[in-house]
Amino acid sequence: MDLNSMILIGFYVFILIYTIIIHEVAHGFVALWLGDATAKYSGRLNFNPIKHIDPWGSIVVPLFMIMTTGFAFGWAKPVPYNPYNLKNQKWGPALVALGGPGSNILIALVFAFIAHLITIPAALKVAIVHNFNNWSAVSGIISGSVGSIFFEISMLVIFWNVILAFFNLIPFPPLDGSKLLFAIFPVRTEVMIMFEQYGFMLLLLFIIIFSGPLGFFLNLMLNLFFGLAI
């Protein structure tokens, strides 16, 4: 692996970490806006990675995955909040949960707009999009072009923010979509506790059974945002 590919992988992991951090901080800011200052008093309403990084989820797992599969995923320490402090008890938890995906979608849109304004040939943009995480191929495509390098970085930002946003909208605990589901379809506390207790196993089962449709949906969203960038 050449030096340029290693630098791109570094950006790939760095952007992943900060995408997760922004996602978590957004939860805290929405909770503060709705009346709960738990995240503020916990010192979590900032972008200092030391405050948010989970050693396993933010460093070990992403690096292990990138070395073994070429793909990475991870998580940060959840930003704490107290739902009983929220002004709106019915929709408050759902709004806090949607703050994370909402921030990711906004960032993806901003970088798609920025990428669209980068003045490189459309054919070059298409080539970068098709190879954005094929490190050896894309490092050759963008070599020597500042505009192409910035376009590739924008694609990495869009990729992680779109994946994190729409994956988290799956309605299984501990993902954010579950809070929206509970707000739309109120359930008894006992049932909610049961869902949260076994939610991770249900989520894994869902991913295994519906990996095809899930992959199709995520790729559809990615192509939509990549299309805006070209």
Secondary structure, 3 states (H helix, E strand, C coil): CCHHHHHHHHHHHHHHHHHHHHHHHHHHHHHHHCCCCHHHHCCCCCCCHHHHECHHHHHHHHHHHHHHCCCCCCCECCCCCCHHHCCCCCCHHHHHHHHHHHHHHHHHHHHHHHHHHCCCCHHHHHHHHHCCCCHHHHHHHHCCCHHHHHHHHHHHHHHHHHHHHHHCCCCCCCCCHHHHHHHHCCCCHHHHHHHHHHHHHHHHHHHHHCHHHHHHHHHHHHHHHHHHHC
